Amino acid sequence: MSSPLLSVRGLKIGATVYPPDAKPHDIKIVHGVDFDVEAGKVLGLIGESGAGKSTIGLATMAYGRGGVKLTGGTVFVNSRDVLQSDRRDVRNLRGAEVTYVSQSAAASFNPAKRIMEQVIEAAVSQSKFSKSDAQARAVELFRKLDLPEPETIGDRFPHQVSGGQLQRCMTALALCPEPDLVVFDEPTTALDVTTQIDVLKAIKEAIRDTGVAALYITHDLAVVAQVSDHIMVLRQGEMIEYGTTDQIINAPVDEYTKALVSVRSIDHKEKPPSGEPLLRVQNITARYRGTKFDVLKDINVDLHAGQTLAVVGESGSGKSTLARVITGLLPAREGVVNFSGRELSPELANRSQDDLRELQMIYQMADTAMNPRQTVGTIIGRPLEFYFGLKGAEKQKRIKELLDEIEMGDGFIDRYPAELSGGQKQRVCIARALAAKPKLIICDEVTSALDPLVADGILKLLLDLQKVEDVAYLFITHDIATVRAIADSIAVMYQGEVARYGGKTEVLSPPFDDYTDLLLSSVPEMKLGWLEDVIANRKMQSGGN
């Protein structure tokens, strides 16, 4: 038998951490992992944030980011141990034999260079192709990846294509040098479900047609089930379970894997509205300064106290722009926003302190929403002092109460954001919003960057807090599973308009308009062959074209 293209044995990875008020100490990230990947096969690496997925993927390129050290074991690529290779061999390995597709194409491409120049760079610098041959191969890959205008899209700059198109351009970049192994690191996590289908289809077909081996890293088991031959489940740097995709999906053995398979167990019953709406958005039309086109067109939605309105739609549909109008960050061109019985000023600067206090926001990326130099206690305590003038023991008491509400406890008061997990950071952001005693919290994609089990915990926490505090949520998301779990009413947005609006049961029940039907049919299901079925159905609906 021929040896596998990638063979990892006893891989150990660690790092040295430098706490603000303690001595530096070593930690273990990966604890002796073993696996093989054969040519033409895909291994899915799945697990919660911090499980070591990306760290293992980068180790196949003999790379440890952010001070991470590859402390033990072997990584054989094409029968040679890359961890024992000298610097020149490793440089020749990267971009030639092993390539990498990151989660955020927008952050990975150089905005000052055209797409074609970046796609062919590795292939040319590694002397795999001449410049003209690399360009011809790039155009062929653009066509294979279903990119529009494949002959000319490479002449554009990264900002001139959509997020889904740029992610496929990054896949073309990884495949252009004809590598033996591609590491896909959460390539669809930041995409809406309709775009995700196109990218998954493109990745799967590209792997099939080129015959490369691949590691597919994700925290979404339903997604990895569509592209992988085998799946390895990781938790806290250890392999929990390994098997064929069929076995992991349909007959998991470990309790943690079973929890991943059965995630989204929340059963939230829709509450009927009563009384006057807390928030009433009437005939809102808005555009960004310096542009000639409206990004919101005659939007009308209501939200009642103690209820959740989910605003769903693909990237660019206007979801976050609506939140900006409601918060006063983007003044509307037409229409009004009524809140708690009063008309809000379109400009944030003209709103009262009560307007600011009663309408809070939780952002998608907790990492960038908190000051890394402030402790948890300081972060939660600032709104207490600003809005209520609390200080000293009274403020500390309230901070502890809020930490108890988010199920963390006062042991976290003196910790910094860097010492928290992704889920803990988001809980601190929730506590900061609750500190103002708001009537409405706008949640902008607050679970999209979290793994399913942590996201499930955040959603349950939000629902529990809603019962206690009677707070309303305007929940912006592209995750239909989240919508089913928490919403009372739903507004489906498409190209700046509300395409469908009503109670959860009504909106999620047929007959559907074309866009809502597309959106609901694009939600990945935990079954083998789902992606192929969706693609076949769409082809049939479009007349086979």
N, C-alpha and C positions, 0 to 999 in steps of 0.2 A: 504493500500500500504506500502511496506517496504521502509525504508529510504535509500537515496542514499549512496553509499560507501564513496564518498567525497562530502562534502557540505561546500561551502565558502560563507560567508555573510559579507558585509561591510568591506572587507579586505583593510586596509590602511598600507602603508609601506613608511618609510622616511629614511633620513640619514642626518648627519651633515657634511658639507663641510668646508674645511680649505684653503681658497684662499691664495696665497703667500703674497699679500699686502692688505688684508682686514680682517675684523673680521669673525670668524666662524659663519655660519648660517645654519639653518635647511632647507631642501628641501623635497618636497613630490615626491615620485616615483610612488606609486599606490594610486588611489583616490577612495576607496570604491567599490571594485569589488564583484559581486555576480555570482556564478555558481554552478552547481551540476554535478557529474559524477557517473553513475550507474555502478555496477559490469559488466564486459564484454564489456563496451563501451569505446570509445576513443573520447576525446575532443581535438580539435586542437586549439592551441593558436598562433595567427599570428599577425604580426605587424612589424613596422620598428625597427631598432636598438634603444635601449633606451626606448621602449614602456612599459617595465616591464614584459615581457614574462618569462624570466628565474627567475626573482625575485619572481614572483607568484608561479612558479613551485617549487622553493626551500622552499617557505613558507609552502607548504603542508607537509614538513618535519620539520616544526618549526625552519627553519634555515634562517638567514640573513647574507650573506657574505659581507666582506669588510666594516664592520661598519654599515651595513643596519639594521634598527630597524623595527620590526613588531609593529606598533603603535596602531592598532585598528582592530576591527572585530573579526570574529570567523572562525576557520578552523576545521571542524569535519571530522575525519577519523574513520570509523566504530563506529559512534555515540558518539564519545568523542572529546572534544575540545583540540587539541594538543597544541594550544598556551597557554593553562592554565595548561598543564601537568608539573610535576616536571622533573628535569634533568634525573632521572633514567627512567621514562616512555618514555621520548623523545629518550633516547639512545636505549631503547628496540624497539621503533617504526622504527628507521632508520635501514635499512638492513634486516628488518623482515617483517613489514607491508607495508612500502614504500621504494622503491629503485630508483636509479637514473642512467641514461645513459647520459654521457656528450658528447659534440661535438667532442672533440679530445681524442680518445682512446689512442693514442700514448703518450699524456701528462698525462693520468690518470693511466696507468699501471706502476708498479714499474719495471724498466728495469733489476733489479738484481734478480727478482724472476720469477719462471716459471709460465706460464699462469694458469695451473690447481690450483696451490697453491692460486692464487689470486681470481679465479672464485668461489672457495668453501669457502673462508674465512668467509664471512658474514653468510652463511648458518650454518657453524660449530660454529662460535663464538656466534650466537644467539640461539644455541642448537636446531635448526630446524632439523638437520640431524647429524648422526655420520659422521666421515671423509670418511669412505668407502661408505656409502649411498650417501653422497654429491658428491663424485667422480663419482659414477654410474649415478646420476642425471645429472651431468655436461656432461658426455659423451652422454647421451640421448639428451640433449639440443644441443650439437655440431652437432649431426646427424640431428636434426630437423631444425637447422639453416644452413644446407647444407655446413658445414665446411669440408675440406678434411681430411681424416684419423682421424675421430672423436675419435678413441680409443687412439691415440698418440699425437694429436696436443697440448694437454695440457702439454706435456713434453717440449714444445718449450719455448724459451724466447720471449718476445713481438717483438723484432727486427727481429725475424725469420719468421714472417708472414706478409702478405700484410696489407695495411691500411684497406681495406674492410673486411678482415678476422678478424683483431683485433677489428673492430667495432662490428662485430657479436659476438666475444668472450665477449665483454663488455655487450652485450644484454644477453648472457648466464649468466654472472655474476649477472645481475639484476634479472633474472628469477629464478636462482638456489634456493634461500630461499623460493620459492613459495609465493611471496608478494601479497598483495591485490591491490596495486597501483604501477605503474611504471611511472616515469617522464622521457620522452625522450626529451633531450635538444639539438636540432639541430643535430641529429645523422648522417645525410648524407650530411651536408653542405660542408664538406671538401673533399668529394669523387667525382670522375669523374662519368659521367652519367651511364656508363655501370656497374660500381661497385654499384652505388646507387640502380639500379634495384634489384640486388641480396639482398642488405641489407633491402630495403623496403619490398620485398617479405618475407624475413625471419622474420622481425618484425611483419608484418601483420599476418602471419601464427602462430607465437608464441603467439600473443595476442588471436587469435581465439582458439587455442588448449588449452591454459592454463586458459582462462576465466578471466584474470586480467583486471582491469580498467587501463586506461592510459591517461596521458596528453602528447600530441605531440606538442612540441614547434618548430616553424620554421618561416622563413620569406618568404618561397616559397609556395604560394597558390596552385600551381599545384601539389606539393608533398603532402601537407597535405590533399588534396582532395582524395588521394588514400587510406588513412588509417583511416580517422576520420568519426565519425557518426555525430558530431556537430562541429561547428567552432565558436570561439569567436575572433573578430577582436579588437585589442588594439591599442591605440595611446596615447602617452604621459601619460601613467598610467591610462587611462580611457577606459571603454568598449565602442566601437563605434557601434558594431553590433554583434548580436548573433543569430544563427539559425542552421537549418540542413545543412549539407554539400551541398545538392542539391540546397537549397535556396540561400546560400551564393555564390555559383559558377554561378548559372543560373539566379538568380533574386535578386542581391544585391540592398539594399535600400540606404545606406549612400554613399555620393560622394567619400569618401576615399576608401571604399571597392570597388566601381566601378573602381577607379584608379588602385587598386591592380590587379583586374581582367584583365584590359586592358593594363597592363604594357608592355614594349617593343614595343612602337609605332613608333620607329625610322624606317624610310624608306630610307636607304642609297643606292643610285644607284652606281653600280660598275663602276669605271673609268678605261678605257683601258690604258695599259702602253705606254709610249712614250719615245724615246731617250734611252740613256745608263742607266743601273740600278745604283742606288745610292749604293746599297749593293749587292754583288754577293758572295754567298757561293758556293765554288767549291770543290767537291769530299772530303768533310770533314769526316774523321774517327777519333774517339777519345775514350779514355778509362781513367778511374781514376787511379791515381798513386797507384802502389802496387797491381793492379788487372790484370787478364789475358784476360778479355773479353771486347770487344768493346761495348760501350754504344751508339755510333753513327756510322753508317755504310754508307759511301759514300753519304753524304747529298749534294744535289744541289738545291738551291733556289735563286731567285732574288727578290729585292724590289726596286721600283722606287720612286723618290722624290715625296712627297705629297700624297703618297698612303699608304694603310694598308695591310700588310700580316698577316693573322691570322694563328698561328701554333696551331693545335688542336690534341688531342689524350688523352688516358687514363693516369693515374698516372704511371710513370715509362717508358713512351714511348720515352723520350729523349727531351721533349720540353725545360725545363729549362736548361738542359745540353747544348743544342744548343746555348742558350743565354750566357752561361758561356764561350763557345768557342769564340763567336763573341766579347765579352767584354774582352777577354784575361785572364779570371780567370782560364780557363782550356785550356792549349795549345793542339792543335790538333796533332794527331799522323801522319795524312796525310791530304793533301789538303790545300787550301788557302782561306782567307777571304779578298776580295777587297772591299774597302769603299771609296766613293767619289773620284774614279780614282786612288787610291793607295792601295798597298798591306799592310795590317796591320800586325805588328809583332805578332806572336802567344803569346808572353809573355806580360802581362800588364805593367810590369816594364820597358819594352823597347819601349813603345809607347810615342809619342810626346804629348805635352799639347793640341794641336789641335785635335789629335785623341781622347783624353779623353773628351774634351769639346763638340765635335760634336756628340758624341755617349753617350747618357744618359740613365738611367734606372729608372723605377718606380716599386716599389716592392709590393707584395701582401699585406703584413701586415704593414700598415702605422704606427701602434703603435710601432713596433720595428725598423722602418726605420728612426725615428726622435729621437733626444736627448731630453728626457723629461725635462731637466733642461734649455733648450734654448727656447726663445720666438720664435714666428712665424717669426718676423722680422729678428732675428739672423739666423734662419734656411734658409730662402730665401736669405739673404744677403751674406752668405758665398761664394757661387759660383760667385757672382758679384765681390767680392773682390779678390778671387783666380784667376779667369780667366781674369778679365778686370781691376783690380786695383781700382774699384770704392770705394769711402769713403765719409763720411759725408753726406751733403745735396744731393749730386748727387746719392749716394747709396740709401738713403731714398726715393728719388723721384722714382727710378726704382722699389723699393720694392712695393710702392703704386700702380704703374702701373701694376705690376704682380698680385697683389691682386685684382685689378679691372678686369684683364683678366680672373681670375678664379671665378669672381662674388662673392667675399667676402667683399672687401672694406678695407680701412686702419684702421677700428676699431678693426681689429684682430691683428695688429702688435705686441702688447704687451701681447697677450695671450700665454699661455703655451699649449702644446699638450693635457694635461689632461682636459683642458677647452673647447675642441672641440668635435664635434660629429664625428662618423666614416667617414662620407662623407666629412666633412670639413678637417679632417686630410689628406685624400687622395688628396683633392684639393691643400693643401699646398705642398704635395710631387710633384704634377704636376707643381706647380709654381716654386719649387726648380729646377726641371729638365729644365723648360723653361728659367730660369735665365741664363743658359749657352749658350743660342741661339743654340741649337743642330740642326743637320740635321736629326737625327734618334733618336727616343726614344723607348726603349724596355719596353713594359708594361707586367709584369709578373703576371697574374691573379689579376689585380688591382681591379676588381669588385666582386670577388668571396666571399669576406667576408662581402659584403654590402647587405642591403635589396634591393628588386627590384626597388623601386621608387628612392632611392638614387643612385643605380647603373645606372639607366636610365639617371639621371642628369649628372653623371660623363661621360657617353658615349657621350651624346650630347655636353658636354663641350669639350671633346677631338676632336670631329668632327669639332666644330666651330673653335677651335684653329688651327686645321690642315689647314683650309681654309685661315686663317690669316697669319700663320707662314710658311706654305708650308712644315711642318715637316712630316717625314715618321714615321709610327708606325710598329713595329714588335710586334704583340699582341698575347701573349701566354694565352691560355684559354682552359677549357674543356666544356664551355657553348656554345652550338650551337646557342642559341638565340642571344647571344652576337655577334657571328660570322656573323649571318645573318644581324645584325644591322649595323656593321661598316666595314666589310672586303671588299677589292677589289679583293684580291687573297687569296687562302687558301692552306696550306700544312697540310695534314693529316699524323700524325706520328704514327707508330706502331712498338714496339720493336726495336727502334733505327733507323728505316728506314722511308723514305717518301713513304707512301702507295698510296697517291693520291695528285696531285698538279696541280694547274691551276687557272683561274679566278673563282670568287665566283659562277657565274651562272653555269659554266661547272662542278665544283666539287660537287655542291649541286643538280645536275640533273642526273637522271638515264641514263644508267645502272650503278650500283654501284659495287665496289668490296665488298667482304664479310664484311670486317672490317668497311668500311665507312657506309655500310647499317646498321650494328649493332649499330654504333655510332649515326646515325641519328634517328633510331627507338627507341633509349633509352632516348630521350629528353622528359621529362614529359609534358603531355598535360593537359590543364585545362578542363578535362571532367571526369565524374564518370566512373569507370570501365576500365580506360585506362590501369592500371597496370595488371589487369587480362587478358586483350586482348593481351598485349605484351608477358606475360608469356605463354599464350595459343599458340600464333604464334610461339614462339621459340620452344615450345614442339613439335609442328607439323613439324617444319623444321628439328628438330633433330630425327624425326621418332618416337616421343612419348616417348622417354627415358628421 
